[in-house]
Amino acid sequence: MENEDTKKVQEMKTDLNLLLECLKYQMDNSTSQKEALVTIHSICQQNSDAGVYFREIGGLIFVKNLAKSSEHSMVKEAALFTLGALAEENVYSQQTLCTSDLFEDLILFLSNDDSSTNLKRMSVYVILVLVSNNRCGQTLVKETGCITVLSELLRTVLSKHELNLLDNKVFQNYQLWSSVCSALCACVNNPQNDENQMFCCSLFPYANDWLISCMKPEIIRPLCSFIGLTLANNTYVQKYFVSVGGLEVLSQVLVYLGSDSYKTVSNAKLAVVVTKTVDACIADNPTFRVILSKYHIVSRLLALLPHESLDLGDKFSIILALGHCTENCVENQYDLIKNNGLPLMIQALTDSQNEELQKAATFVLHNCRKITEKLSLSVQECSFDENEAKQLKDTKAKENLEEYWNTAKEILHRIEKLEKENEEKIQRGNYEHMPFMKRENILKHLYSGRTRDNRAEEDKDKKQPGQLQSSCDITTKACANDKQVKTLLKSTSPLSEQKMTLRKVSSSCNQSLHEKTTFDKKNFVSKSSDGVFKYPIHIVRNKKQRLPVTGCISVGKPLNSRNFSKLLHACPYQCDRHRVIVDAEDRYKSELRKSLICNKKILLTPRRRRKLSESTIPGEIKKRRIRKNFTEEEVNYLFYGVKKMGNHWNSILWSFPFQKGRTAVDLAHKYNNLIKIAKCTTRN
């Protein structure tokens, strides 16, 4: 395979060398030169390396000079075509040819009246290739004046009145005109060139005249491409285009194509091209969107959207244009809602799986959200006229007043009934719900403990109409079970608030009644099924409530010597018996801690801990430890432990059976001494 490839490359190089020699030595034979140029183009098109080799052997510069110096028109045309093809295939060839000399030669070919139409077409083709994706080429086409020649050629090469494409001459002129449009598009955009855009905007009136006079696809498509790229992302050019009536012209063209889109598929596709141009004009200028509302462009786009011949890219362009039309433009938003645009956007959002299309539909719905809310409110407000609204208000007011009176009478009747039942209950002394108090003590407290102030307040309350006289109720507390009695605060009417004096009564295992408190309380109607008033029970305040101690009750798990102390310390309430236990334990621990600190007995390793019986007495003289030499086994244990565990002396001490009394410090000192001895012996 490698031999075959190298063989083909060698043959290609040989052919290019021969063809270049043919061009040099066949200067008088134009036909041979044309055929050689066409062959060079075909070889370079088939193999990308051929163009590089042809440039390296000087063939590119020779063809450039041949196009300038040849006297034969067809040789010039073939040479220019070959140069354009080579520059289009290879970026280095493009940079090599991108010189001011070549642009000046191309200007001569275009401005010369004797030049044929094909020669001008080939010159425009070379310009198109040199400026495409090339900032340097765009600058040179402006500096050399080549763009001026192209704009003049666009105005004069094609006549509006004699646009018969069936005629061969007219068709050749149209091809030249279309090539000039493409070259101007490459001069202003990709990359964007503001200076060239400013220059080309002078051609907008000419483009408007062509669009109005000749609405044919052959004219609309190149002009829309030129307009769209010229005004893209340039607000000044966009304003100028609108000022010369360009947006209105495009709107008229879109209306024409939209109305005829269902007859021919080409018109639908062409309408999408015009839509893209309109979108490029209004994307950065919200003030221009009002112009489109005059021609109802939104409704035209909505009618064009469900066309069968459009693909996802075309539908995305239409929906994006709708989004820019409805953004900050109430007229277009209303037009979209009026023509059922919201269901179409929702359908596009749900049916399509294309993310860009979904984002565009969401953009349109977001723009129309505010106006839909306003319209819904206005519809609700305008659903009735003024007379009907007044009548409705009057009837509603009457009905509300009648309902209020009926409810007020019912409430008053219930209040009177409850007052009667309450008085009867107090007179009978119905206190069976208090099982732990004697009736005599309660009556004695109720009737003998009232003060003059309370009686005055009761007399005052009786005089007020529509209000209830409320009284205090009594509660009790059972100390035998050590539980609190629930308090019932269900009393009186919601129509008024009044001060009530409550007397606290307590009966706590042979203790007398005392202490009364006065506070303000709102009255509530009882929600019990029988409608009987239940008075609040007074809670004893003079004696501290005793809560159960955790150690006295079962806690759900067995108690032992480990968890019993923790439970007693965690309990906030302690009885006398357990408080003594806790205090004794804390006292013992503190004394033990002090003795250990004084005698330096805070030890970490279990082997160094001693029993409490062996602990030294404070003030006793500490005895010196008996020295024990390391045995060979201990030394082996030490080296093996360091090898496995490193300098973790506690771990080594726990892992091997060293003699009793060994500490981690002993192991460290012994290991360091052994290492020092080993180093000294090696040095000697």
JONOR-V704498 format. One record per residue. N is the residue number from 0. PSI is psi as a letter, one per 30 degrees, with the letter a starting at -180 (* if undefined). Layout:
N,PSI  N,PSI
This chain:
0,e  1,e  2,e  3,e  4,e  5,e  6,e  7,e  8,e  9,e  10,e  11,e  12,e  13,e  14,e  15,e  16,e  17,e  18,e  19,e  20,e  21,e  22,e  23,e  24,g  25,h  26,f  27,f  28,j  29,e  30,e  31,e  32,e  33,e  34,e  35,e  36,e  37,e  38,e  39,e  40,e  41,e  42,e  43,f  44,e  45,e  46,j  47,f  48,f  49,e  50,e  51,e  52,e  53,e  54,e  55,e  56,g  57,g  58,e  59,e  60,e  61,e  62,e  63,e  64,e  65,e  66,f  67,e  68,f  69,k  70,f  71,k  72,e  73,f  74,e  75,e  76,e  77,e  78,e  79,e  80,e  81,e  82,e  83,e  84,e  85,e  86,e  87,e  88,f  89,k  90,e  91,e  92,e  93,e  94,e  95,e  96,f  97,i  98,l  99,f  100,e  101,e  102,e  103,e  104,e  105,e  106,e  107,e  108,e  109,e  110,f  111,k  112,f  113,f  114,k  115,l  116,e  117,e  118,e  119,e  120,e  121,e  122,e  123,e  124,e  125,e  126,e  127,e  128,e  129,f  130,f  131,k  132,h  133,j  134,e  135,e  136,e  137,e  138,e  139,e  140,f  141,e  142,e  143,f  144,g  145,e  146,f  147,e  148,e  149,e  150,e  151,e  152,e  153,e  154,e  155,f  156,f  157,k  158,k  159,e  160,f  161,i  162,i  163,j  164,f  165,f  166,k  167,e  168,e  169,e  170,e  171,e  172,e  173,e  174,e  175,e  176,e  177,e  178,e  179,e  180,e  181,e  182,e  183,e  184,e  185,f  186,f  187,f  188,l  189,i  190,l  191,k  192,j  193,e  194,e  195,e  196,e  197,e  198,e  199,f  200,f  201,f  202,g  203,e  204,e  205,e  206,e  207,e  208,e  209,e  210,e  211,e  212,f  213,j  214,i  215,k  216,e  217,f  218,e  219,e  220,e  221,e  222,e  223,e  224,e  225,e  226,e  227,e  228,f  229,e  230,g  231,k  232,h  233,j  234,e  235,e  236,e  237,e  238,e  239,e  240,e  241,e  242,e  243,g  244,g  245,e  246,e  247,e  248,e  249,e  250,e  251,e  252,e  253,e  254,e  255,e  256,e  257,e  258,f  259,g  260,f  261,f  262,e  263,k  264,e  265,e  266,e  267,e  268,e  269,e  270,e  271,e  272,e  273,e  274,e  275,e  276,e  277,e  278,e  279,f  280,e  281,f  282,e  283,g  284,j  285,f  286,f  287,f  288,f  289,e  290,e  291,f  292,f  293,e  294,g  295,h  296,e  297,e  298,e  299,e  300,e  301,e  302,f  303,f  304,e  305,g  306,k  307,f  308,f  309,k  310,a  311,e  312,e  313,e  314,e  315,e  316,e  317,e  318,e  319,e  320,e  321,e  322,e  323,e  324,e  325,f  326,j  327,h  328,j  329,e  330,e  331,e  332,e  333,e  334,e  335,e  336,e  337,e  338,g  339,h  340,f  341,e  342,e  343,e  344,e  345,e  346,e  347,e  348,e  349,e  350,e  351,k  352,g  353,k  354,e  355,e  356,e  357,e  358,e  359,e  360,e  361,e  362,e  363,e  364,e  365,e  366,e  367,g  368,e  369,e  370,e  371,e  372,e  373,e  374,e  375,e  376,e  377,e  378,e  379,e  380,e  381,g  382,f  383,k  384,a  385,e  386,e  387,e  388,e  389,e  390,e  391,e  392,e  393,e  394,e  395,e  396,e  397,e  398,e  399,e  400,e  401,e  402,e  403,e  404,e  405,e  406,e  407,e  408,e  409,e  410,e  411,e  412,e  413,e  414,e  415,e  416,e  417,e  418,e  419,e  420,e  421,e  422,e  423,e  424,e  425,e  426,e  427,f  428,h  429,j  430,h  431,f  432,g  433,i  434,f  435,g  436,k  437,k  438,e  439,e  440,e  441,e  442,e  443,e  444,e  445,e  446,f  447,f  448,g  449,k  450,l  451,e  452,e  453,e  454,e  455,e  456,e  457,e  458,e  459,e  460,e  461,e  462,f  463,k  464,k  465,g  466,l  467,k  468,j  469,l  470,l  471,l  472,l  473,k  474,l  475,l  476,k  477,j  478,f  479,e  480,f  481,h  482,l  483,k  484,k  485,k  486,k  487,j  488,i  489,j  490,l  491,a  492,l  493,g  494,f  495,l  496,k  497,l  498,k  499,k  500,j  501,k  502,k  503,k  504,k  505,k  506,j  507,i  508,i  509,g  510,k  511,l  512,k  513,l  514,k  515,k  516,k  517,k  518,l  519,k  520,k  521,k  522,k  523,k  524,k  525,k  526,g  527,l  528,e  529,f  530,g  531,k  532,k  533,k  534,l  535,k  536,k  537,k  538,k  539,k  540,f  541,f  542,k  543,k  544,k  545,j  546,l  547,k  548,k  549,e  550,f  551,f  552,l  553,k  554,g  555,f  556,l  557,k  558,k  559,a  560,f  561,e  562,f  563,e  564,e  565,e  566,e  567,e  568,e  569,f  570,k  571,f  572,k  573,k  574,l  575,e  576,e  577,f  578,e  579,e  580,e  581,e  582,e  583,e  584,e  585,e  586,e  587,e  588,e  589,e  590,e  591,e  592,e  593,e  594,e  595,e  596,e  597,e  598,g  599,h  600,g  601,j  602,l  603,e  604,k  605,f  606,f  607,f  608,k  609,l  610,l  611,f  612,f  613,f  614,k  615,l  616,k  617,k  618,f  619,k  620,k  621,k  622,k  623,k  624,k  625,k  626,k  627,k  628,l  629,k  630,l  631,e  632,e  633,e  634,e  635,e  636,e  637,e  638,e  639,e  640,e  641,e  642,e  643,e  644,f  645,b  646,h  647,i  648,e  649,e  650,e  651,e  652,e  653,f  654,f  655,l  656,i  657,l  658,l  659,k  660,f  661,k  662,l  663,e  664,e  665,e  666,e  667,e  668,e  669,e  670,e  671,e  672,e  673,e  674,e  675,e  676,e  677,e  678,e  679,e  680,e  681,e  682,e  683,*
